[in-house]
Amino acid sequence: MGMRRLTRLTNGSSKKIENHKSAVATHYMDYNFCRVHQSPRVTPAIEAGLAEHVWSVEELVTLLNPPAPAPAPQPPRTAGPEVQAAQHPD
């Protein structure tokens, strides 16, 4: 069996359904897009016309977990009116 999470082992089984879904999806993506199979000598995704090249694991991880967007630049902080009044007494 190629995926040990489907067997009943204590260390390999998922305790939450969300973790199990993620593990199965990652396994199928790796099997179909990253692994070159012996008979056709290409991945099943290339054979089906879904991909043009063998994916690296980095491409797979980036697809499943896209990088966080860069934070927006913050405007410079200025003191509030009560602080400005204390600094410049009239």
Secondary structure, 3 states (H helix, E strand, C coil): CCCHHHCCCCCCCCCCHHHHHHHHHHHHHHHHHHCCCCCCCCCHHHHHCCCCCCCCHHHHHHHHCCCCCCCCCCCCCCCCHHHHHHHCCC
